[in-house]
Amino acid sequence: MLFIEKLHLRIEKCKNPVCAGLDPRIGYVPEFLRRNESESNAILRYNRMLIDALMDCVPLVKLQMACYECYGTEGMELFIKTAEYAAEKGLVVIADGKRNDIGSTAEEYARAYLGSGSNPLDALTVNPYLGEDGILPFVESCRINGKGIFVLVRTSNPSSSQLQELVLANGRMVYEKVAELVENWANLPGMRREDKGYSCVGAVVGATWPEQAMKLRQIMPSALFLVPGYGSQGGTADGAAACFDNQGRGAVVNASRSILCAWQSPKWKAKYSPDQFDEAARAEALSMAADLRGAIDARSHEIKWKGVRHEGSPDA
């Protein structure tokens, strides 16, 4: 089964496009889990309890590798154990490593993260800055092993404009050119079943740039969007809705801190104690899903209404 097919089945089952970012820091972990434990063991217990609470209501998780690599070899073991546990519970698992290098090294990265066998990872985020020879090895691993990639196109951080909005000689911006390349890669052989539906090559498009996201949705009709920036980074449900297609499909929206730290937030702390952090995370994920559904439905209705208005207008 292709990555994109597996993901769509999970989205349909959960009726929810939320991706839970398992990007833990020790300060997010309640004291009762940290007591008499190493930091990595406390985080592993924390991650597993979160996965148990979320596995039937979110389709996928994204593991930010920096949060694991900072613990050295112990952290990489923590990363693998978390990914394996999530996969065992039926969740789609994305490694957020933003990997890339020259062709031969990219091949080794692709083998490490998108290889076959017992690998619990379904997809990887990749950086397109080196151009096609740094991407095609990942695409080939996706084709062979049924995995997926998400290429950085328009990231959610404020300073992304320093490079991504540079204007090219033809008047287009850098992020638009990257989007054109992504659409080409998304349509390479083997990236989707019978060239229908979305591709195993997706794009990272931030919820903080809704107007640009609408433009990118037109440039990349084949690419599923991984949408960061919701919640703590300032992205809203309305902004994220711009990443979806006219049928309300084509994107998954990531939230990390707002889910992981829900037990500490003013919204939930009066209702959930620290030892109910997992219940608070579930409540926040469901609340986020409801907000997204409302925003997506409202946008779809607006698009359909505009189409009817245009077709029925005197000038049509």
VEXGU-339589 format. One record per residue (C-alpha): y, x, z. Coordinates in Angstrom, 1 decimal. Layout:
REM VEXGU-339589
        Y        X        Z
        Y        X        Z
...
REM end
This chain:
REM VEXGU-339589
        Y        X        Z
      0.0      0.0      0.0
      3.4      1.3     -0.9
      6.0      1.9      1.9
      8.3     -0.8      0.5
      5.5     -3.4      0.5
      4.5     -2.6      4.1
      8.1     -2.9      5.2
      8.7     -6.2      3.4
      5.6     -7.6      5.1
      6.9     -6.6      8.5
     10.3     -8.0      7.8
      8.8    -11.4      6.7
      6.5    -11.4      9.8
      9.3    -10.7     12.2
     11.9    -12.7     10.3
     14.3    -10.0     11.3
     16.0     -7.0      9.4
     16.7     -5.1     12.6
     15.7     -1.4     12.9
     15.5     -0.1     16.5
     16.7      3.4     16.7
     14.6      5.3     19.3
     17.2      8.0     19.8
     16.7      8.6     23.6
     18.8     10.7     25.9
     17.7     11.2     29.5
     20.8      9.3     30.7
     19.5      6.2     29.0
     16.3      6.3     31.0
     16.3      4.3     34.3
     15.9      6.3     37.5
     12.5      4.8     38.4
     11.0      6.3     35.2
     12.6      9.7     35.9
     11.3     10.1     39.4
      8.8     12.9     39.8
      8.5     13.3     36.0
      9.6     15.9     33.5
     12.3     14.7     31.1
     10.0     14.5     28.1
      7.3     12.5     30.1
     10.0     10.1     31.4
     11.3      9.6     27.8
      7.8      9.0     26.5
      7.2      6.3     29.1
     10.6      4.8     28.3
      9.8      4.8     24.5
      6.4      3.2     24.9
      7.8      0.4     27.1
     10.5     -0.2     24.5
      8.0     -0.3     21.7
      5.8     -2.8     23.7
      8.9     -5.0     24.2
     10.1     -4.9     20.6
      6.9     -4.7     18.5
      6.7     -8.4     17.7
     10.4     -9.0     17.0
     11.6     -5.9     15.1
      9.8     -4.7     11.9
     10.6     -1.0     12.3
     11.8      1.9     14.4
     13.8      5.0     13.4
     13.4      8.2     15.4
     16.4     10.6     15.4
     14.7     13.9     15.4
     17.5     15.8     17.1
     16.8     13.8     20.3
     13.3     15.3     20.3
     13.8     18.7     18.8
     16.2     19.6     21.6
     13.2     19.8     23.9
     11.5     22.4     21.8
      7.8     22.3     21.2
      7.4     19.8     24.1
      9.9     17.6     22.3
      8.1     17.7     19.0
      4.9     16.6     20.9
      7.0     13.8     22.3
      8.2     12.9     18.8
      4.6     12.7     17.4
      3.3     10.7     20.4
      6.1      8.2     20.1
      5.6      7.9     16.3
      1.9      7.5     16.8
      2.3      4.8     19.4
      4.8      2.8     17.3
      2.4      3.0     14.3
     -0.5      1.9     16.5
      1.5     -1.2     17.4
      2.1     -2.0     13.8
      5.7     -0.9     13.4
      7.0      0.9     10.4
      8.2      4.4     11.4
     11.2      6.3      9.9
     11.9      9.9     10.8
     15.6     10.5     10.7
     15.7     14.2      9.9
     18.1     14.3      6.9
     15.9     17.0      5.4
     16.5     18.9      2.2
     16.4     22.4      0.7
     15.7     24.3     -2.5
     12.8     23.0     -4.5
      9.9     25.0     -2.9
     11.1     24.5      0.6
     11.7     20.8     -0.1
      8.1     20.6     -1.1
      7.1     21.9      2.4
      9.4     19.4      4.1
      7.9     16.7      2.0
      4.3     17.8      2.9
      5.2     17.9      6.6
      6.8     14.5      6.9
      5.5     12.5      4.0
      2.0     13.9      3.8
     -1.2     11.9      3.9
     -4.0     11.9      6.5
     -3.2     11.1     10.1
      0.6     11.3      9.6
      2.1      8.3     11.5
      5.4      8.5      9.6
      6.2      6.0      6.8
      9.6      7.3      5.6
     12.2     10.1      6.0
     15.9     10.3      5.6
     17.0     13.0      3.1
     20.2     14.7      2.1
     21.1     14.8     -1.6
     23.6     17.7     -1.4
     21.4     20.1     -3.3
     20.9     17.8     -6.2
     17.8     16.6     -8.0
     15.5     19.6     -7.4
     15.9     19.1     -3.7
     15.0     15.4     -3.9
     12.2     15.2     -6.5
      9.6     16.9     -4.2
     10.1     14.0     -1.7
      9.9     11.4     -4.5
      6.6     13.0     -5.6
      5.2     12.8     -2.1
      6.2      9.1     -1.9
      4.4      8.5     -5.2
      1.2     10.2     -4.1
      1.1      9.0     -0.5
      2.8      5.7     -0.6
      5.7      6.8      1.6
      9.5      6.2      1.4
     12.8      8.1      1.6
     16.3      7.0      2.4
     19.0      9.2      0.6
     22.3      9.6      2.3
     24.9      7.9      0.2
     27.8      6.5      2.3
     27.3      7.5      5.9
     28.9      5.7      8.9
     30.8      8.6     10.5
     34.6      8.7     10.1
     34.8     12.2      8.6
     32.3     11.3      5.8
     35.4     10.5      3.7
     36.3     14.2      3.5
     33.5     14.7      1.0
     32.1     11.4      0.0
     35.4     10.0     -1.2
     36.4     13.0     -3.3
     37.4     11.8     -6.7
     35.5     13.2     -9.7
     36.9     14.0    -13.1
     35.8     10.6    -14.4
     37.7      8.8    -11.7
     34.6      7.9     -9.6
     34.0      9.0     -6.1
     31.3     11.4     -5.0
     29.4      8.6     -3.1
     29.3      6.5     -6.3
     27.8      9.4     -8.3
     25.2      9.9     -5.6
     24.4      6.2     -5.8
     23.9      6.4     -9.5
     21.4      9.3     -8.9
     19.6      7.3     -6.3
     19.2      4.3     -8.6
     17.7      6.7    -11.2
     15.3      8.1     -8.6
     14.4      4.6     -7.4
     13.2      3.7    -10.9
     10.9      6.7    -11.4
      7.3      5.8    -12.1
      5.3      4.8     -9.0
      8.3      4.0     -6.8
      7.7      0.3     -6.9
      4.8     -2.0     -7.9
      5.0     -2.9    -11.6
      8.8     -2.1    -11.5
      9.4     -5.3     -9.5
     11.4     -5.7     -6.3
     12.8     -2.9     -4.3
     11.9      0.8     -4.5
     10.4      3.3     -2.1
     13.6      5.3     -2.7
     16.3      3.7     -0.6
     19.8      4.6      0.5
     21.7      5.1      3.7
     24.9      3.0      3.6
     26.9      2.5      6.8
     27.9     -0.9      8.2
     31.4      0.6      8.8
     32.2      0.5      5.1
     31.6     -3.2      4.0
     33.8     -3.2      0.8
     32.2      0.0     -0.4
     28.7     -1.4      0.5
     29.3     -4.3     -1.8
     30.1     -1.9     -4.7
     27.1      0.2     -3.8
     24.8     -2.9     -3.8
     25.8     -3.4     -7.5
     25.3      0.3     -8.4
     21.9      0.5     -6.6
     20.1     -2.9     -7.2
     16.7     -1.2     -6.8
     17.4      0.6     -3.5
     16.8     -0.9     -0.1
     19.6      0.0      2.3
     19.1      1.6      5.7
     22.3      0.6      7.4
     23.5      2.6     10.4
     26.7      2.2     12.4
     26.1     -1.3     13.9
     27.3     -1.8     17.4
     28.4      1.4     19.3
     29.8      3.0     16.1
     31.9     -0.1     15.4
     29.9     -1.8     12.6
     29.7     -5.6     12.8
     27.2     -8.2     11.6
     29.8     -9.2      8.9
     30.1     -5.6      7.8
     26.3     -5.1      7.7
     25.8     -8.4      5.7
     27.7     -6.8      2.8
     24.7     -4.5      2.3
     22.3     -7.4      1.5
     21.7     -8.9     -1.8
     22.6    -12.5     -2.8
     19.3    -13.8     -1.4
     19.8    -12.1      2.0
     17.3     -9.3      1.3
     17.5     -5.6      0.5
     18.6     -4.0      3.8
     17.5     -3.1      7.3
     20.2     -2.6     10.0
     19.8      0.1     12.6
     21.0     -0.1     16.2
     20.3      2.6     18.7
     22.5      2.8     21.8
     23.2     -1.0     21.9
     19.5     -1.6     22.2
     18.4      1.4     24.2
     21.2      1.0     26.7
     21.3     -2.8     26.8
     20.4     -2.7     30.5
     23.6     -0.7     31.2
     25.9     -2.9     29.0
     28.3     -5.5     30.5
     26.6     -8.1     28.2
     23.2     -7.8     30.0
     23.5     -5.8     33.2
     24.1     -8.9     35.4
     20.9    -10.5     34.0
     18.6     -7.5     33.8
     17.9     -4.9     36.5
     17.2     -1.3     35.6
     13.4     -1.9     35.9
     13.8     -4.6     33.3
     15.5     -2.3     30.7
     12.8     -3.2     28.1
     13.5     -6.9     28.5
     17.2     -6.2     28.1
     16.5     -4.2     24.9
     14.4     -7.1     23.5
     17.2     -9.6     24.4
     19.8     -7.4     22.6
     17.5     -7.0     19.5
     17.1    -10.8     19.3
     20.8    -11.4     19.8
     21.6     -8.9     17.0
     19.1    -10.5     14.7
     20.7    -13.9     15.3
     24.2    -12.5     14.6
     22.9    -10.8     11.4
     21.2    -14.0     10.2
     24.4    -16.0     10.7
     26.5    -13.4      8.8
     24.0    -13.1      6.0
     23.7    -16.8      5.6
     27.4    -17.3      5.6
     27.9    -14.6      3.0
     25.1    -16.1      0.8
     26.7    -19.5      1.1
     30.1    -18.1      0.1
     28.7    -16.3     -2.9
     26.9    -19.4     -4.1
     30.0    -21.6     -3.5
     32.2    -19.2     -5.5
     29.6    -19.3     -8.3
     29.6    -23.1     -8.4
     33.4    -23.2     -8.2
     33.7    -20.8    -11.1
     31.2    -22.6    -13.3
     32.9    -25.9    -12.7
     36.5    -24.8    -12.9
     38.6    -25.9    -15.9
     38.8    -22.3    -17.0
     35.1    -21.7    -16.9
REM end
